[in-house]
Amino acid sequence: MNKVSLKNSWFFLIIPIGMVIFVAFPQFRGMYDNYVKDEQTYHAQVRELDSLQQVQNPSMRVRNTISRLETGLPIRKRGLDKRRYTGYKTGGMLAVLAVMFVGMFGSSYWVKRKKSSSKNRQISFDFGDFTSDAIGQGISWEPVANSGSNFMSEHLKETRYGFKISSSPYMKFMAWAFFLVGLNYLGWSIVEHYEFSTTSLGFMELGKMFFTSGGVFMLVGGFLIVTFGSKAHIHRNRRLLIVDGIKLNFSELYALQVLEKFVQGNKSGSYYSYEVNLVTREGQRHNLLNHGDKMFILSDMVKIAQALKLPVWNAGVQ
Protein backbone atom coordinates (compact mmCIF):
# COMPACT_ATOMS: atom_id res chain seq x y z
CA MET A 1 0.00 0.00 0.00
CA ASN A 2 1.32 3.43 -0.91
CA LYS A 3 1.54 6.34 1.44
CA VAL A 4 -1.07 9.01 1.05
CA SER A 5 0.42 12.48 1.31
CA LEU A 6 -1.00 15.07 3.67
CA LYS A 7 -3.24 17.38 1.69
CA ASN A 8 -3.88 20.99 2.58
CA SER A 9 -7.46 20.32 3.59
CA TRP A 10 -6.86 22.66 6.54
CA PHE A 11 -7.22 25.44 3.97
CA PHE A 12 -10.97 24.87 3.96
CA LEU A 13 -10.94 25.71 7.66
CA ILE A 14 -10.94 29.34 6.51
CA ILE A 15 -14.57 29.04 5.39
CA PRO A 16 -16.22 28.08 8.72
CA ILE A 17 -13.81 30.26 10.71
CA GLY A 18 -14.63 33.19 8.47
CA MET A 19 -18.36 32.56 8.85
CA VAL A 20 -18.01 32.48 12.64
CA ILE A 21 -15.75 35.54 12.93
CA PHE A 22 -17.33 37.80 10.32
CA VAL A 23 -20.98 36.64 10.30
CA ALA A 24 -22.12 34.61 13.32
CA PHE A 25 -20.11 36.38 16.02
CA PRO A 26 -21.04 39.95 14.96
CA GLN A 27 -24.69 38.90 14.68
CA PHE A 28 -24.68 37.30 18.11
CA ARG A 29 -22.73 40.22 19.58
CA GLY A 30 -25.24 42.68 18.11
CA MET A 31 -28.14 40.72 19.63
CA TYR A 32 -26.39 40.72 23.00
CA ASP A 33 -25.61 44.46 22.87
CA ASN A 34 -29.24 45.26 22.02
CA TYR A 35 -30.39 43.05 24.87
CA VAL A 36 -28.07 44.81 27.35
CA LYS A 37 -29.23 48.21 26.10
CA ASP A 38 -32.91 47.28 26.44
CA GLU A 39 -32.26 45.77 29.87
CA GLN A 40 -30.63 49.00 31.03
CA THR A 41 -33.63 50.95 29.71
CA TYR A 42 -35.96 48.59 31.61
CA HIS A 43 -34.10 49.06 34.91
CA ALA A 44 -34.06 52.83 34.38
CA GLN A 45 -37.83 52.79 33.89
CA VAL A 46 -38.24 50.62 37.02
CA ARG A 47 -36.33 53.24 39.00
CA GLU A 48 -38.40 56.00 37.38
CA LEU A 49 -41.65 54.24 38.33
CA ASP A 50 -40.45 53.71 41.89
CA SER A 51 -39.52 57.40 42.13
CA LEU A 52 -42.82 58.63 40.68
CA GLN A 53 -44.80 56.41 43.04
CA GLN A 54 -43.21 58.27 45.95
CA VAL A 55 -44.53 61.66 44.74
CA GLN A 56 -47.16 63.24 46.97
CA ASN A 57 -50.18 64.66 45.11
CA PRO A 58 -48.93 63.71 41.62
CA SER A 59 -50.08 65.72 38.62
CA MET A 60 -52.16 64.29 35.81
CA ARG A 61 -49.04 63.90 33.69
CA VAL A 62 -47.26 61.98 36.46
CA ARG A 63 -50.28 59.73 36.99
CA ASN A 64 -50.39 58.98 33.23
CA THR A 65 -46.69 58.17 33.26
CA ILE A 66 -47.16 55.84 36.26
CA SER A 67 -50.05 54.10 34.52
CA ARG A 68 -48.06 53.70 31.32
CA LEU A 69 -45.05 52.28 33.15
CA GLU A 70 -47.12 49.90 35.29
CA THR A 71 -48.71 48.53 32.12
CA GLY A 72 -45.61 48.41 29.94
CA LEU A 73 -42.90 47.23 32.33
CA PRO A 74 -44.28 43.67 32.86
CA ILE A 75 -44.56 43.28 29.09
CA ARG A 76 -41.02 44.59 28.60
CA LYS A 77 -39.75 42.27 31.37
CA ARG A 78 -41.37 39.24 29.77
CA GLY A 79 -39.92 40.17 26.39
CA LEU A 80 -36.45 40.51 27.90
CA ASP A 81 -36.75 37.12 29.60
CA LYS A 82 -37.86 35.52 26.33
CA ARG A 83 -34.88 37.04 24.54
CA ARG A 84 -32.58 35.85 27.34
CA TYR A 85 -33.70 32.26 26.82
CA THR A 86 -33.34 32.65 23.07
CA GLY A 87 -29.76 33.72 23.77
CA TYR A 88 -29.21 30.65 25.96
CA LYS A 89 -30.51 28.38 23.21
CA THR A 90 -28.48 30.06 20.49
CA GLY A 91 -25.33 30.17 22.59
CA GLY A 92 -25.68 26.52 23.54
CA MET A 93 -26.18 25.55 19.91
CA LEU A 94 -23.11 27.50 18.81
CA ALA A 95 -21.03 25.91 21.58
CA VAL A 96 -22.10 22.41 20.53
CA LEU A 97 -21.42 23.15 16.86
CA ALA A 98 -18.01 24.58 17.75
CA VAL A 99 -17.07 21.44 19.68
CA MET A 100 -18.44 19.28 16.85
CA PHE A 101 -16.46 21.14 14.22
CA VAL A 102 -13.23 21.07 16.22
CA GLY A 103 -13.71 17.35 16.90
CA MET A 104 -14.54 16.47 13.30
CA PHE A 105 -11.70 18.54 11.88
CA GLY A 106 -9.31 17.26 14.54
CA SER A 107 -10.15 13.62 13.78
CA SER A 108 -9.80 14.24 10.04
CA TYR A 109 -6.46 15.97 10.61
CA TRP A 110 -5.31 13.06 12.80
CA VAL A 111 -6.14 10.60 10.02
CA LYS A 112 -4.10 12.55 7.48
CA ARG A 113 -1.18 12.95 9.90
CA LYS A 114 -1.23 9.22 10.59
CA LYS A 115 -1.04 8.52 6.88
CA SER A 116 1.93 10.82 6.38
CA SER A 117 3.74 9.64 9.51
CA SER A 118 7.31 8.35 9.11
CA LYS A 119 6.14 5.17 10.84
CA ASN A 120 3.79 4.50 7.96
CA ARG A 121 5.34 2.03 5.59
CA GLN A 122 4.27 -0.06 2.67
CA ILE A 123 2.68 -3.33 3.73
CA SER A 124 3.27 -6.47 1.71
CA PHE A 125 0.43 -8.93 1.80
CA ASP A 126 -0.18 -12.11 -0.14
CA PHE A 127 -3.80 -12.57 -1.13
CA GLY A 128 -5.38 -16.00 -1.40
CA ASP A 129 -6.53 -17.45 -4.72
CA PHE A 130 -10.32 -17.67 -4.55
CA THR A 131 -10.53 -19.08 -8.10
CA SER A 132 -9.10 -22.41 -6.91
CA ASP A 133 -11.43 -22.67 -3.92
CA ALA A 134 -14.93 -24.14 -4.09
CA ILE A 135 -16.41 -21.60 -1.66
CA GLY A 136 -14.48 -18.77 -3.30
CA GLN A 137 -15.91 -19.66 -6.69
CA GLY A 138 -19.44 -19.82 -5.34
CA ILE A 139 -19.70 -16.54 -3.38
CA SER A 140 -20.99 -13.32 -4.86
CA TRP A 141 -18.68 -10.40 -5.59
CA GLU A 142 -21.48 -7.87 -5.48
CA PRO A 143 -21.30 -5.43 -2.53
CA VAL A 144 -22.93 -6.53 0.72
CA ALA A 145 -23.65 -2.95 1.80
CA ASN A 146 -25.64 -0.71 -0.51
CA SER A 147 -24.20 2.53 0.81
CA GLY A 148 -20.64 3.75 1.24
CA SER A 149 -18.55 6.79 2.08
CA ASN A 150 -15.64 8.62 0.48
CA PHE A 151 -13.72 8.88 3.77
CA MET A 152 -12.82 6.67 6.74
CA SER A 153 -16.18 6.30 8.49
CA GLU A 154 -15.28 3.05 10.31
CA HIS A 155 -12.14 1.69 11.86
CA LEU A 156 -10.70 -1.28 13.71
CA LYS A 157 -9.77 -0.65 17.33
CA GLU A 158 -7.86 -2.93 19.67
CA THR A 159 -9.56 -3.73 22.99
CA ARG A 160 -8.66 -5.72 26.08
CA TYR A 161 -10.50 -8.74 24.69
CA GLY A 162 -9.39 -8.42 21.07
CA PHE A 163 -10.76 -5.97 18.53
CA LYS A 164 -13.93 -4.09 17.75
CA ILE A 165 -15.12 -2.33 14.63
CA SER A 166 -16.97 0.91 15.20
CA SER A 167 -17.60 4.26 13.57
CA SER A 168 -14.77 6.74 13.39
CA PRO A 169 -14.60 9.70 15.82
CA TYR A 170 -15.63 11.94 12.91
CA MET A 171 -19.01 10.18 12.68
CA LYS A 172 -19.47 10.06 16.45
CA PHE A 173 -18.91 13.80 16.82
CA MET A 174 -21.59 14.41 14.20
CA ALA A 175 -24.07 12.07 15.93
CA TRP A 176 -23.56 13.58 19.38
CA ALA A 177 -23.83 17.10 17.93
CA PHE A 178 -27.35 16.34 16.66
CA PHE A 179 -28.35 14.94 20.04
CA LEU A 180 -26.85 17.77 22.13
CA VAL A 181 -28.27 20.54 19.92
CA GLY A 182 -31.73 19.04 20.41
CA LEU A 183 -31.18 18.53 24.15
CA ASN A 184 -30.02 22.14 24.50
CA TYR A 185 -33.20 23.52 22.91
CA LEU A 186 -35.54 21.13 24.71
CA GLY A 187 -33.91 21.67 28.10
CA TRP A 188 -34.08 25.46 27.92
CA SER A 189 -37.65 25.28 26.60
CA ILE A 190 -38.73 23.26 29.67
CA VAL A 191 -36.99 25.70 32.04
CA GLU A 192 -38.59 28.61 30.17
CA HIS A 193 -42.04 27.02 30.49
CA TYR A 194 -41.77 26.63 34.26
CA GLU A 195 -40.56 30.22 34.64
CA PHE A 196 -43.29 31.88 32.60
CA SER A 197 -46.24 29.50 32.55
CA THR A 198 -48.71 29.04 35.42
CA THR A 199 -49.95 25.69 34.07
CA SER A 200 -48.33 22.34 34.66
CA LEU A 201 -46.54 20.59 31.84
CA GLY A 202 -48.79 17.66 30.95
CA PHE A 203 -48.13 14.75 28.64
CA MET A 204 -49.61 16.39 25.53
CA GLU A 205 -47.90 19.72 26.22
CA LEU A 206 -44.57 17.97 26.80
CA GLY A 207 -45.01 15.96 23.60
CA LYS A 208 -45.74 19.11 21.60
CA MET A 209 -42.73 20.83 23.14
CA PHE A 210 -40.55 17.82 22.40
CA PHE A 211 -41.37 17.79 18.69
CA THR A 212 -41.22 21.58 18.24
CA SER A 213 -38.14 22.53 20.25
CA GLY A 214 -35.33 20.06 19.67
CA GLY A 215 -36.81 16.60 20.19
CA VAL A 216 -36.51 15.70 16.51
CA PHE A 217 -32.78 16.48 16.62
CA MET A 218 -32.48 14.32 19.73
CA LEU A 219 -34.20 11.41 17.99
CA VAL A 220 -31.98 11.73 14.92
CA GLY A 221 -28.90 12.04 17.11
CA GLY A 222 -29.92 9.06 19.25
CA PHE A 223 -30.49 6.97 16.14
CA LEU A 224 -27.09 7.96 14.75
CA ILE A 225 -25.36 7.23 18.08
CA VAL A 226 -26.82 3.72 18.11
CA THR A 227 -26.11 3.24 14.40
CA PHE A 228 -22.55 4.52 14.74
CA GLY A 229 -21.85 2.25 17.70
CA SER A 230 -19.85 -0.95 17.65
CA LYS A 231 -20.45 -2.96 14.49
CA ALA A 232 -18.45 -6.11 15.22
CA HIS A 233 -16.44 -7.63 18.07
CA ILE A 234 -13.55 -10.09 17.87
CA HIS A 235 -12.94 -12.02 21.12
CA ARG A 236 -9.56 -13.70 20.82
CA ASN A 237 -9.67 -15.68 24.10
CA ARG A 238 -13.23 -16.90 23.52
CA ARG A 239 -12.45 -17.45 19.81
CA LEU A 240 -15.71 -15.72 18.97
CA LEU A 241 -16.72 -13.07 16.45
CA ILE A 242 -19.97 -11.12 16.77
CA VAL A 243 -21.29 -9.34 13.67
CA ASP A 244 -24.82 -8.41 12.56
CA GLY A 245 -25.98 -9.66 15.95
CA ILE A 246 -24.76 -13.17 15.06
CA LYS A 247 -22.19 -15.08 17.11
CA LEU A 248 -19.70 -17.01 15.02
CA ASN A 249 -17.02 -19.31 16.39
CA PHE A 250 -13.61 -19.01 14.78
CA SER A 251 -14.09 -22.55 13.44
CA GLU A 252 -17.02 -21.27 11.34
CA LEU A 253 -14.94 -18.58 9.65
CA TYR A 254 -13.37 -19.32 6.29
CA ALA A 255 -11.96 -16.21 4.59
CA LEU A 256 -12.11 -12.45 4.16
CA GLN A 257 -13.24 -10.78 0.97
CA VAL A 258 -12.11 -7.31 -0.10
CA LEU A 259 -13.82 -5.58 -3.01
CA GLU A 260 -14.16 -2.20 -4.64
CA LYS A 261 -17.47 -0.58 -5.57
CA PHE A 262 -18.43 2.58 -7.39
CA VAL A 263 -20.95 4.72 -5.55
CA GLN A 264 -23.00 6.98 -7.80
CA GLY A 265 -23.66 10.19 -5.88
CA ASN A 266 -26.16 12.93 -6.55
CA LYS A 267 -25.00 16.18 -5.01
CA SER A 268 -21.83 14.89 -3.36
CA GLY A 269 -20.44 13.39 -6.56
CA SER A 270 -19.42 9.82 -7.35
CA TYR A 271 -16.60 7.96 -5.65
CA TYR A 272 -15.08 4.55 -5.01
CA SER A 273 -15.73 2.79 -1.73
CA TYR A 274 -14.38 -0.49 -0.38
CA GLU A 275 -15.70 -3.42 1.59
CA VAL A 276 -14.09 -6.06 3.78
CA ASN A 277 -16.52 -8.95 4.18
CA LEU A 278 -16.33 -12.07 6.29
CA VAL A 279 -17.00 -15.36 4.50
CA THR A 280 -18.16 -18.37 6.51
CA ARG A 281 -17.70 -22.03 5.72
CA GLU A 282 -21.28 -22.08 4.47
CA GLY A 283 -20.55 -19.31 1.98
CA GLN A 284 -22.42 -16.60 3.84
CA ARG A 285 -21.01 -13.07 3.83
CA HIS A 286 -21.08 -10.47 6.61
CA ASN A 287 -19.80 -6.94 6.13
CA LEU A 288 -17.06 -5.88 8.55
CA LEU A 289 -15.77 -2.63 7.03
CA ASN A 290 -17.29 -0.28 4.47
CA HIS A 291 -15.76 3.10 3.59
CA GLY A 292 -13.74 4.95 0.98
CA ASP A 293 -10.28 5.23 2.55
CA LYS A 294 -8.45 2.39 0.80
CA MET A 295 -5.26 2.72 2.78
CA PHE A 296 -6.95 2.36 6.16
CA ILE A 297 -9.36 -0.35 5.08
CA LEU A 298 -6.50 -2.47 3.72
CA SER A 299 -4.47 -1.87 6.88
CA ASP A 300 -7.40 -2.95 9.07
CA MET A 301 -7.98 -5.91 6.75
CA VAL A 302 -4.44 -7.15 7.40
CA LYS A 303 -4.92 -6.92 11.18
CA ILE A 304 -8.24 -8.82 11.01
CA ALA A 305 -6.73 -11.51 8.78
CA GLN A 306 -3.80 -11.98 11.16
CA ALA A 307 -6.04 -12.06 14.23
CA LEU A 308 -8.41 -14.61 12.71
CA LYS A 309 -5.69 -16.45 10.70
CA LEU A 310 -7.79 -16.27 7.54
CA PRO A 311 -6.85 -15.88 3.87
CA VAL A 312 -8.04 -12.79 2.04
CA TRP A 313 -9.66 -12.94 -1.38
CA ASN A 314 -9.21 -9.90 -3.53
CA ALA A 315 -10.62 -9.09 -6.95
CA GLY A 316 -8.87 -6.04 -8.31
CA VAL A 317 -8.25 -3.86 -5.24
CA GLN A 318 -4.65 -2.66 -5.55
C-alpha positions in Angstrom: 0.0 0.0 0.0 1.3 3.4 -0.9 1.5 6.3 1.4 -1.1 9.0 1.0 0.4 12.5 1.3 -1.0 15.1 3.7 -3.2 17.4 1.7 -3.9 21.0 2.6 -7.5 20.3 3.6 -6.9 22.7 6.5 -7.2 25.4 4.0 -11.0 24.9 4.0 -10.9 25.7 7.7 -10.9 29.3 6.5 -14.6 29.0 5.4 -16.2 28.1 8.7 -13.8 30.3 10.7 -14.6 33.2 8.5 -18.4 32.6 8.8 -18.0 32.5 12.6 -15.7 35.5 12.9 -17.3 37.8 10.3 -21.0 36.6 10.3 -22.1 34.6 13.3 -20.1 36.4 16.0 -21.0 40.0 15.0 -24.7 38.9 14.7 -24.7 37.3 18.1 -22.7 40.2 19.6 -25.2 42.7 18.1 -28.1 40.7 19.6 -26.4 40.7 23.0 -25.6 44.5 22.9 -29.2 45.3 22.0 -30.4 43.1 24.9 -28.1 44.8 27.3 -29.2 48.2 26.1 -32.9 47.3 26.4 -32.3 45.8 29.9 -30.6 49.0 31.0 -33.6 50.9 29.7 -36.0 48.6 31.6 -34.1 49.1 34.9 -34.1 52.8 34.4 -37.8 52.8 33.9 -38.2 50.6 37.0 -36.3 53.2 39.0 -38.4 56.0 37.4 -41.7 54.2 38.3 -40.5 53.7 41.9 -39.5 57.4 42.1 -42.8 58.6 40.7 -44.8 56.4 43.0 -43.2 58.3 46.0 -44.5 61.7 44.7 -47.2 63.2 47.0 -50.2 64.7 45.1 -48.9 63.7 41.6 -50.1 65.7 38.6 -52.2 64.3 35.8 -49.0 63.9 33.7 -47.3 62.0 36.5 -50.3 59.7 37.0 -50.4 59.0 33.2 -46.7 58.2 33.3 -47.2 55.8 36.3 -50.1 54.1 34.5 -48.1 53.7 31.3 -45.1 52.3 33.2 -47.1 49.9 35.3 -48.7 48.5 32.1 -45.6 48.4 29.9 -42.9 47.2 32.3 -44.3 43.7 32.9 -44.6 43.3 29.1 -41.0 44.6 28.6 -39.7 42.3 31.4 -41.4 39.2 29.8 -39.9 40.2 26.4 -36.4 40.5 27.9 -36.8 37.1 29.6 -37.9 35.5 26.3 -34.9 37.0 24.5 -32.6 35.9 27.3 -33.7 32.3 26.8 -33.3 32.7 23.1 -29.8 33.7 23.8 -29.2 30.6 26.0 -30.5 28.4 23.2 -28.5 30.1 20.5 -25.3 30.2 22.6 -25.7 26.5 23.5 -26.2 25.5 19.9 -23.1 27.5 18.8 -21.0 25.9 21.6 -22.1 22.4 20.5 -21.4 23.2 16.9 -18.0 24.6 17.7 -17.1 21.4 19.7 -18.4 19.3 16.8 -16.5 21.1 14.2 -13.2 21.1 16.2 -13.7 17.4 16.9 -14.5 16.5 13.3 -11.7 18.5 11.9 -9.3 17.3 14.5 -10.1 13.6 13.8 -9.8 14.2 10.0 -6.5 16.0 10.6 -5.3 13.1 12.8 -6.1 10.6 10.0 -4.1 12.5 7.5 -1.2 12.9 9.9 -1.2 9.2 10.6 -1.0 8.5 6.9 1.9 10.8 6.4 3.7 9.6 9.5 7.3 8.4 9.1 6.1 5.2 10.8 3.8 4.5 8.0 5.3 2.0 5.6 4.3 -0.1 2.7 2.7 -3.3 3.7 3.3 -6.5 1.7 0.4 -8.9 1.8 -0.2 -12.1 -0.1 -3.8 -12.6 -1.1 -5.4 -16.0 -1.4 -6.5 -17.5 -4.7 -10.3 -17.7 -4.6 -10.5 -19.1 -8.1 -9.1 -22.4 -6.9 -11.4 -22.7 -3.9 -14.9 -24.1 -4.1 -16.4 -21.6 -1.7 -14.5 -18.8 -3.3 -15.9 -19.7 -6.7 -19.4 -19.8 -5.3 -19.7 -16.5 -3.4 -21.0 -13.3 -4.9 -18.7 -10.4 -5.6 -21.5 -7.9 -5.5 -21.3 -5.4 -2.5 -22.9 -6.5 0.7 -23.7 -2.9 1.8 -25.6 -0.7 -0.5 -24.2 2.5 0.8 -20.6 3.8 1.2 -18.5 6.8 2.1 -15.6 8.6 0.5 -13.7 8.9 3.8 -12.8 6.7 6.7 -16.2 6.3 8.5 -15.3 3.0 10.3 -12.1 1.7 11.9 -10.7 -1.3 13.7 -9.8 -0.6 17.3 -7.9 -2.9 19.7 -9.6 -3.7 23.0 -8.7 -5.7 26.1 -10.5 -8.7 24.7 -9.4 -8.4 21.1 -10.8 -6.0 18.5 -13.9 -4.1 17.8 -15.1 -2.3 14.6 -17.0 0.9 15.2 -17.6 4.3 13.6 -14.8 6.7 13.4 -14.6 9.7 15.8 -15.6 11.9 12.9 -19.0 10.2 12.7 -19.5 10.1 16.5 -18.9 13.8 16.8 -21.6 14.4 14.2 -24.1 12.1 15.9 -23.6 13.6 19.4 -23.8 17.1 17.9 -27.3 16.3 16.7 -28.4 14.9 20.0 -26.8 17.8 22.1 -28.3 20.5 19.9 -31.7 19.0 20.4 -31.2 18.5 24.1 -30.0 22.1 24.5 -33.2 23.5 22.9 -35.5 21.1 24.7 -33.9 21.7 28.1 -34.1 25.5 27.9 -37.7 25.3 26.6 -38.7 23.3 29.7 -37.0 25.7 32.0 -38.6 28.6 30.2 -42.0 27.0 30.5 -41.8 26.6 34.3 -40.6 30.2 34.6 -43.3 31.9 32.6 -46.2 29.5 32.6 -48.7 29.0 35.4 -50.0 25.7 34.1 -48.3 22.3 34.7 -46.5 20.6 31.8 -48.8 17.7 30.9 -48.1 14.7 28.6 -49.6 16.4 25.5 -47.9 19.7 26.2 -44.6 18.0 26.8 -45.0 16.0 23.6 -45.7 19.1 21.6 -42.7 20.8 23.1 -40.5 17.8 22.4 -41.4 17.8 18.7 -41.2 21.6 18.2 -38.1 22.5 20.2 -35.3 20.1 19.7 -36.8 16.6 20.2 -36.5 15.7 16.5 -32.8 16.5 16.6 -32.5 14.3 19.7 -34.2 11.4 18.0 -32.0 11.7 14.9 -28.9 12.0 17.1 -29.9 9.1 19.3 -30.5 7.0 16.1 -27.1 8.0 14.8 -25.4 7.2 18.1 -26.8 3.7 18.1 -26.1 3.2 14.4 -22.6 4.5 14.7 -21.9 2.3 17.7 -19.8 -0.9 17.6 -20.4 -3.0 14.5 -18.5 -6.1 15.2 -16.4 -7.6 18.1 -13.6 -10.1 17.9 -12.9 -12.0 21.1 -9.6 -13.7 20.8 -9.7 -15.7 24.1 -13.2 -16.9 23.5 -12.5 -17.5 19.8 -15.7 -15.7 19.0 -16.7 -13.1 16.4 -20.0 -11.1 16.8 -21.3 -9.3 13.7 -24.8 -8.4 12.6 -26.0 -9.7 16.0 -24.8 -13.2 15.1 -22.2 -15.1 17.1 -19.7 -17.0 15.0 -17.0 -19.3 16.4 -13.6 -19.0 14.8 -14.1 -22.5 13.4 -17.0 -21.3 11.3 -14.9 -18.6 9.6 -13.4 -19.3 6.3 -12.0 -16.2 4.6 -12.1 -12.5 4.2 -13.2 -10.8 1.0 -12.1 -7.3 -0.1 -13.8 -5.6 -3.0 -14.2 -2.2 -4.6 -17.5 -0.6 -5.6 -18.4 2.6 -7.4 -21.0 4.7 -5.5 -23.0 7.0 -7.8 -23.7 10.2 -5.9 -26.2 12.9 -6.5 -25.0 16.2 -5.0 -21.8 14.9 -3.4 -20.4 13.4 -6.6 -19.4 9.8 -7.4 -16.6 8.0 -5.7 -15.1 4.6 -5.0 -15.7 2.8 -1.7 -14.4 -0.5 -0.4 -15.7 -3.4 1.6 -14.1 -6.1 3.8 -16.5 -9.0 4.2 -16.3 -12.1 6.3 -17.0 -15.4 4.5 -18.2 -18.4 6.5 -17.7 -22.0 5.7 -21.3 -22.1 4.5 -20.5 -19.3 2.0 -22.4 -16.6 3.8 -21.0 -13.1 3.8 -21.1 -10.5 6.6 -19.8 -6.9 6.1 -17.1 -5.9 8.6 -15.8 -2.6 7.0 -17.3 -0.3 4.5 -15.8 3.1 3.6 -13.7 4.9 1.0 -10.3 5.2 2.6 -8.5 2.4 0.8 -5.3 2.7 2.8 -7.0 2.4 6.2 -9.4 -0.3 5.1 -6.5 -2.5 3.7 -4.5 -1.9 6.9 -7.4 -3.0 9.1 -8.0 -5.9 6.7 -4.4 -7.2 7.4 -4.9 -6.9 11.2 -8.2 -8.8 11.0 -6.7 -11.5 8.8 -3.8 -12.0 11.2 -6.0 -12.1 14.2 -8.4 -14.6 12.7 -5.7 -16.4 10.7 -7.8 -16.3 7.5 -6.9 -15.9 3.9 -8.0 -12.8 2.0 -9.7 -12.9 -1.4 -9.2 -9.9 -3.5 -10.6 -9.1 -7.0 -8.9 -6.0 -8.3 -8.3 -3.9 -5.2 -4.7 -2.7 -5.5 
